[in-house]
Amino acid sequence: MPPAHPLAANIPASYGLALLSLLRERGHGEEAALSGTQLTRELLQAQHGRIAGWQYATLLGNAIAIDGDPGLAYELGLRSQVTKHGFVGFGLISCATLREAIEFSQRYFQARVPIFDSHLTVNDDQVVIELRERVPMGPLRQMVIDIAVVELCSLFAKVLGQEPGRDGWASQISVPYPEHAAYARYAGRIPPFKFNQPSTQIRFPARKLDEPIATADPVSVQLAIERCEQELASQVRSLTTATQVSSRLVCRDGRYPDIQAMAQVLLMSERTLKRRLQDEGTRFQALLDQVKHRDSLRLLAQPQLAIQQVAQAVGYADPANFARAFGKWTGMSPRAWRQRHALPTDTHR
């Protein structure tokens, strides 16, 4: 069952660490960057660590709020190194050609970061990679897409020993939103963008597909495949009862499923569900609070929604009760959180 939105996804901690390191380099304190995420640098540095999508989304919102540079996404994408992606990156630089590297990435990047599906077609002399959003991303949509397309172009150019904004690697990136002010500053470092398009696409000359990768090693590719398959299998095994409950806690008409309804969905008795959650060190109410917290952050980031509307959308008929609950989760009021973390409308239309 796919997550209801990106905040329900689960991604490598290295993505959060890369963003935190960039913010530190720009002179911003870690406390402000990590506010509301329940994360620490130590958690982000864990070798095989993964973080919840809502935590990364909160980190992105914090980054925009404290840095204010709409070009942050471009910079983050350009700085991506193959080492950031573990054995997926190791596999990319070990492939024989760009074609093989793209095929490798389509299987393992999508499993590693389940936000986009990618589809490759060859039209005459052009390769088209289309990224299709698996989940709605709300006000973070433009930032996430900017990071994804620039990062992919940067990685594929680097495995060929080239620069993403040069060498004709990518002839064009199409995105479904308007240009923002930072684009002009990065025009010489990233492939040219075409804005207000119906879909997200990366285009480059088809002749690039068969260019050899200097670091190719068939033995290393096989090792990377084995390790990536192990990671995929581990993710499947990690689908605990708590994970299944959280993925199904979706608010409809101002109500989340109660424990009785959840037990029916999971084809078990309420008593069994309680016992399994207890064995995993949690309770249904704790999971429900986490989901309400997550959904509250997502909705508060949308300035067109009144706080009363947000409260009702996460199951609180009384805004005062919502404010009390939100204060327990974040240490601040919904209004204060919105003022601190609101995303500039110029960058996220």
Buried (B, 14 or more C-beta within 10 A) or exposed (E): EEBBBBBBBBBBBBBBBBBBBBBEEEEBEBEBBBBBBBBEBEBBEEEEBBBBBBBBBBBBBBBBBBBEBBBBBBBBBBBBEBEBBBBBBBBBBBBBBBBBBBEBBBBBBBBBBBBBEBEBEEEEEEBBBBBEBBBEBBBBBBBBBBBBBBBBBBBBBBBBEBBBBEEEBBBBBBBBBEEBEBBEEBEEBBBEBEEEBEEBBBBBBBEBBEBEBEBBBEEBBEBBBEBBBEBBEEBEEEEBBBBBBBBBBEBEEEEBBEBEEBBEEBEBEBEEBBEBBEEBEBBBEEBBBBBBBBBBBBBBBBEEBEBBEBBBBBBBEEBEEBBEBBBEBBEBBBEEBBEBBBBBEEBBE
